[in-house]
Amino acid sequence: MIGKTISHYKILEKLGEGGMGDVYKAEDTKLKRIVAIKFLPLELTRDKNTKKRFIHEAQAASSLQHNNICAIHEIDETDEGQLFIVMDCYEGNTIEEKIKQSPLEVDEALDIIIQTAQGLDKAHQSKIIHRDIKSANVIITTDGVAKIIDFGIAKLAGQTQVTKDGTSLGTASYMSPEQTLGKKVDHRTDIWSLGVVLYEMLTGLQPFQGDYEQAVVYSIMNEEQKPLTGLRTGIPLQLEQIVNKALAKDPNERYQHLDELIVDLKHLKKEPEKEKTETQLPSPPTPTGIKPVWKQPIPIAVTASAIIVIIAGLLMFGGKTDEPVSRLGDKSIAILPFKVIGDSKEDEYFSDGMHDDILSQVAKIHDLKVVSRTSVMRYKDTDMNMKEIAQELGVGTILEGSVRRAGDQVRVVAQLINTETDEHLWTETYDRDYADIFAVQTDVAENIASALKATLTPEEISAIEIVPTENMEAYDYYLKGKYYWDIKTTREGNMMAAELLEKAVELDPS
């Protein structure tokens, strides 16, 4: 093959080979540039399904335009009927070649995996699943740019499988549990494979091993990978948790979308070293060159004017007093921010969302006086006792709660407290499916009304019992979007909020 000219491509040298074909370096004699050409084995060309898959590869991959995806230029056929695909040729090494030298430094591994995830996320947005993500299929150029290559066994999501029933595509060591079983897979199989690549970059080892393919498959299905922190020192605990989540055997317990993984990785990469062992909800970083959009300081003149008005008001109402400015009465309530049960704050957005939704439900009851969310949020993680908070807010009752979420299961604990007597007026623990969360919110609101002897009109009952969406994935995006909008005051945080809320609307326009 070396020295031959195929169409207008002069073959220069062989770059590699695999089950789906051989790859050569070639010169494009028309445009005077160097390209890579992959040839499908001639004996396989006769198989219509294989040929169809190869054409799908070219069509799918050529539609992707992203800095971290190998660009596809052309698909053609030799005079002998051998199909080939023409793509960019890069100077550099695959991740596999880099790992053979030594495991990568943590920061380098994070940089590479973030780039790879961004390219893969672009493919997923176009409903393209790679299905063969592995360390040999990602090239790191001499400029440090990750390039995903070989969408050779990618398939368009939702299309009929081109392969025969029961045929597994992919490289065994990187295959997700559902892929090893020959089941229909979605984008989460790529997330699993990406987790394997990250594990491999950090340790130099594959998480699931065996002397032969079936042994590897057994390990994937039945064994847990060795902890990263046990194989190498200096691995942040949060990084181990990220890898473990990507390698969850149940697809529903994995990262559901790559943007979630990217946010976690970027946050970890930006954290100071001393904080990397803490587990906390990632916050998006401010990109280089973009000034954070912090809330603007109040002009001194305005501040002075405001102080004069406040002093005048205090004088009008008799000056200092230990009593609250406004006592809201027995039907007054402050709903404090909910706490996250356990050490992990990964689901803090869920906790904030539950608090916000329950407060909104209770606020629909006109017979109750409900303190605004803005007023109660300053008591998040406070050391003040209930009486002190009630005194400041001027309420007779306080609702405090906590939440835990594990996959599709949630636990919500709520207790209503009379702040004068410290008596528990009502308490309940809910262990429910995530899909039942709206019923929990309704029940909490109705029990608060009952405990405080508030009158509920039929219209209010109907308003409280409305289910806002049947699409829990949309609701999850909505909660995340609100979280980033509310407390992440950088430009990047606002953009992340917009993106998440747009996804919620895409899934449920109502």
N, C-alpha and C positions, 0 to 999 in steps of 0.2 A: 504493500500500500504506500510506503514511503516513496516520495518522488512523483507519484501519480497526480494527475489533475482531474478532479471530479467537478463537473460543471465549470465554474470559474474559481475553484478552490484548489490550490496546490498543497498537497499533504507534505508536512515537514517532519513531524515526529509523533510517536505514540505517547499519549499522556496517561492512559489507564484503560482498564477493562472491567466489565461487570456482567451480571446476568442479563441486563437489558441492552448490552452493546459495548463496543469499543470506542474510545474517545481519542481523537487525534488533534494535534496542533496543525493549523493550516494557514496559508496566506490567501486572502481575498484579492485576486489579481485585478479586479475591477476597481475596488475602493482602496486598495493598497493598505490593508490592515490585517492584523493577526486575529484569527478566530479559533474557536474549538468546534470540532464536528463529532457528533456521536452517530455511529452507524448501527442500525438494528441488524442482528445476525441474519444473513441471507436465508438460512433454513427456516427461520421463524416468520419470514415475510409471507409464506404461504398460508399461515394461520390467520384467518380473517379477524378473529377476535384480538389477537396480539397486534395486528396491524392497526386495528381500530383504536386500541388503547394508545398506541404510539402517536397516532394522529391527534387523539384527545390531549395527549401530553403537550404537543406543540401548540395546539389551539389555546389550551388553558394557560400555559406558561407565557405565551407571547402576549397575552392580554394583561399581564402583570407588569406594571411600571413602578419600581421601587429601588432605592439605592442598595438595599440588602437582598435583592433577588437578581440572579443571573439573567441578563437580557437575552431574549431569543430573537434571532433575525430571520430565519427562513427554515422551511421544511421542503425537502425535495426528494427525488428518487434517481438512482443511478440507471444507466442503460440496462443493467442486469436486473433491475426491479428492486434494488436494495434501498430502503428508506434511510434518510439521514436528516439530522437536525443541526442547524448552525447557530452557535451562541457566542457570547463574549468569552475571551480567553484571559485569564487573570494570572499575574505573577504572584506567587505566595504559596502557602501551605494549607492543607486541610487541617481541621481541628484534630483529626486522627493522627496526622503526622506530628503536630505540635505536642500531643499527649505522649507520643512514643519517646520524646526527648525528656519530658518530665511533666508532672502535674502543673497546672497553671497557677499563678498567684491569684488570690481571691479577687482583687480589683480587675485584673485582666479577664478572668472568667466571667465576672459580672458584666463587663463591657461587651464581651462577645455574645453572651446569651441575650442581653437586652437588644442588641442589633438584630440577632437572629429572630427573636420573638417579634420585633417590629416588622420585619419582612414577612414573617409567617402570618402575622395579624392582617397584613394587607391581602394575602392570599385568602384568608378566611372571610374577610369582608366581601371578596368576590366569589364566595361560596366554593372555593377550591381547597381541597384537603391534600396535603403532600403525601402522607401515609408512609413515607420512608425517610423521616428525619433521623439522621445519625451523624456521627462525628466525621465520617468520610464525605458527607454531602454538604458540608459547610467549609468554604475556602476563606481564609483570612489573607487578604491581599497585603502587599508590602507596605501599603498605606494604613493598615490596621482596620480595613473595612471588611465586615463579614458578608459573604455572598452565598445565598442558598442555591445549590445546583440540583439538577436531576429531579425534575417533577415527573420522572418516568413512570411512576405508578400512582400519580395523583389522579383523583377522579372528581368530577364535578358533583358537589353535594346535591343529593336528590335525584341523580340520574340512575338508571339501571346499571348495575355493576357489569363491567365488560368481562370480568373474569368468570370462569366457570364456578358453579356453586361449590362451596367448600374450599376453594383455593385461597390460601392466605398470601397476601402481598406484603412485603416488607422484610427487614432483616431481623431475625429472631430476637437478638439481645435488646433491641430497641422497641419491640412491639408491645402495645398495650394488652392487658388481659383480654379485652373484648376482641382485639385483632387476632390474637393467637387462636381464638375459638372460631375464627372465620365469620364472626357476626358482622352485621352492618355497623359501620363506625361513623362518627362525626368528628368535628374539629378537635374534640377533647383527646382523641388518640394522638394527635400531634403534640398536645401539651404534655402528655405522658412521655413521649419520645424526647422532647426537649428537656424534661426533667432528668432523663437518663444521661443525656449529653452533658448537662451541668454537673451531675454527680461524677461523671467520668473525668471531666476537666479538673475537678477539685481533688480527686483521689488517685487518678490514673487507673482506676478499676471500674468495671461495669457492675452495677448494683445487683444484677441477676446473672448468675454464671452456671455453666455446666459443660461436661465433656462432649455433649452432642446436643442437637437441636431440641429434642424432646425433654432433655434434662433442664435446658434453659427455660423452656415453656413451663415446666413444672415449677421451677423456682419463681417465675413471674406470677403464676397463679396462686402459689401456696406459701411463699416465704417473704419475709420482710427484709429489706436492705439493711446492711449494717449502718449504724448511725455515723454521719459524717464527722461529728465531733470525737468519735472514738477511733477514727482512722487517721485524723490529722489535727494537729494543734492549730489554734488561731482561726478556726471556723466559727463565725458568729452564730449564736444559737438561733437567731431569726432566720439566717440563711438555711440552716438545717430544717427549720419548720417550713420554709418555702419549698424546698426540695421534696419534703415528705408530702406536702399537699399536692404538688404536681404529680407525685407517684402514688396517689391514692388509687387502690385497685378498683373501687367503685367510681365510675365516671362522675356521679352526682356529688362526690366528696372532693373532687379535684377542683382546680381553678376552672370556672365555667367559660371564661373568655380570656384571651391573652392580654387584653388591656389591664385586667386585674393583676396578672402576674408582673407585667411591666411596671405598674405603679409600685408594687412591693419591692421589686428589684432596684428601681431607681431610688426609692427612699433609703434602702439599705446602703446603696453605693454612696449616697450623700452624707449619711450619718457620721458624726465623729466616732473614732475608733472606740472610745470609752463607752459609747451608748449602744454599740452594735449587739451586745449580749442581752439587751432589753427587748421584750416583745411588745410591740405597740402598733397601732394602725398606721400604715404608711401614709405620709402626706406628700403630694407631688412637689418636686423641686422647682425652683425658679430657674429657667433656662439661662445659660450664659448670655449676657448682653441685654437681658430684659430686666428692667428695674421693677422690683416688687411694688404692686399697687397697694400700699398700706393706706389705712384710713388717714385722711389728712388731719394734722393737728388743728385745734380750734384757735383762731386768731386771738391774741391777747386782749384786744379791745372787746371782742365778743364775750370772752370769759369774764372780764371785769363787769360787763353789763349784766351778765347772768348772775354773778355773785350779788350785785346790788339788789336785783329783783328777789333773789332768795332771801336775803337779809330782811328786806321790806316785808316779805310774806311771813317770815317768822315773827317779826314784831307785831304784825296785824293779828296773828293767832296766839299771842301771849308769850312768845319766846320759847325757851327750852322746856321740854316735857319728856317724861319717861314713857308716856303712853303713845301708841302709834298715832300718826296724824289722822288716819281714817280707820275706824273699826268697822269691818265689813259685816259682822254679825255671825250667827251660828251657821248660816248657809254659805259661809265664805270658805274657800279652799285654795291652797297652793299645791300644785302638782310638781314635785321636785324632779330633777333629772334622774333617770334610772341608772343604776349601777350595773356594770358588767360583772357577772359571777366568774371567779377564777382569775388566773394570772394573765391570761391573754386579753389584749384589747383589740384583737383583730376585728371583732364585730361591734366596735363602738358605734359605727354608723347605724347598725340595727337597733342598738339601745337608744340612741338619740331619736331615731325614727319612731320607735314605739312610744317614747315619751311625748313626742310632738303630736302623734296621731291620737293618743288617749286624751291629751290636753284639748285638742281640737274637738273631740267627741263630747267631752264634758262641757266645753264652752257653748255647745249648742243648747244646753239646758238653761233657759232664761231665768229660772227660779234660783239659780246658783250664781254666786259672785266668784269668778275664777280669775286668779292673778295671771297676768300675761306671761308668755314664754320668755320674753326679754327680761322680765323682772326676776324670774326663778333661775335662769341659766347661770347667774353669778354664784349660785349655791352648789354648783357641780363640784364634787370632790371637796366640799367644805368640812371643816372640823366643828362648826357651830352646832349646838343642840337644837332640837325642835322648837323649844320655847323661844330661843333667841331669834330663830328664823321667823317664827310666827309673829313675834313682837315687831320685827322690822317690816314685815309685809302686812301686818294688821289683819290676820286671818285666824279663824277658830279651829280649822282642821288642815291637816297636811296629808297628802298621799305620797308615800315613798314606795319605790319598787326596785326590782333587779331582774335582769334577764340573762339567759344563757342560750346560745344557739349552737347546735351541733348538727351540721348537714341540714336535713329536712325536719329536725326535731327542735322545738323551742321549749324553754321553761320560763314562765313569767310569774314572779311573786309580787303581790300588791298588798299594801296594808294602809288603812285609813286611820289616822290618829287624831284624837281630840287633844289639842295642844295645851289646854288648861288643866286637864286631869291626867294626861299621858295615857288615856284609855284607848285601846284598840277598838274602834267602832266596827271594823270589818277587815278581814284578811282572807286571802285566797292564793293558792298555788295552782298554776295551770301548766300541765304537761301535755302539749298538743303538737300536731303536725304543723309545719310552717304555713301550709295552706289554710289553716284554721285561725290564723292570727287576727283576722278582722272580727271573728266571733268573740275572741278574747277581749278585744278593745271595746266592743259593744257591751259585753258582760260587765267589764270594769265600770264603764260609765253608768250603767243602770244600777249597779250595786251602790255606787257613790250617791246617786240620787235617792235611793231607798234609805240608806243610812242617815242621810241629812234631811230626810222627810221633804224632799223637793218635789214639786208637782211637775209631772211630765205630760205634756199635751200629746195627742195622737200624731201631730205633725213632727214633734220632736223625737218621738219614738221611731217614726219612719226614717227621719234624717239620721239618727244614730245607727240604725240597722242597715243602712245602705252599704253594699259591698262595692268598694271603689273600682276593683278590677278582678277578673278571673285569672289573669296572667301574672303568676307570682314572680316570674323572671322580670317582667316589666316593673313590678312593685319593688323588686330588689334594686334595679337600676335607679328607680325613683328615690329610694332611701339614700343610696350612695350619692346621687346627684345633689340632694338636699344637704347632705353632710358636708360635701366640699364647698357648696355655695355658702353655707352658714359660717363655717369656722376656718376655711382656708382662704386667707385674704391676699394671696399672690395672684398675679395674672394667670399663671399656669393652673392654679387651683380653680379659678373661675372658668377657664377653658375646659378643664376636666369635668366640672359640674355641667357645663353646657353639653358636652359630648355624652355624658351619662344620661342626662334628661332627654336628649334627642333619641337615644336608644330606647328609653322607656316608651316614648311616644311612638316610635316605629313599631314596637311590639304590641302596643295598645293605644291607638290614636284617640280613644275616648277618655 
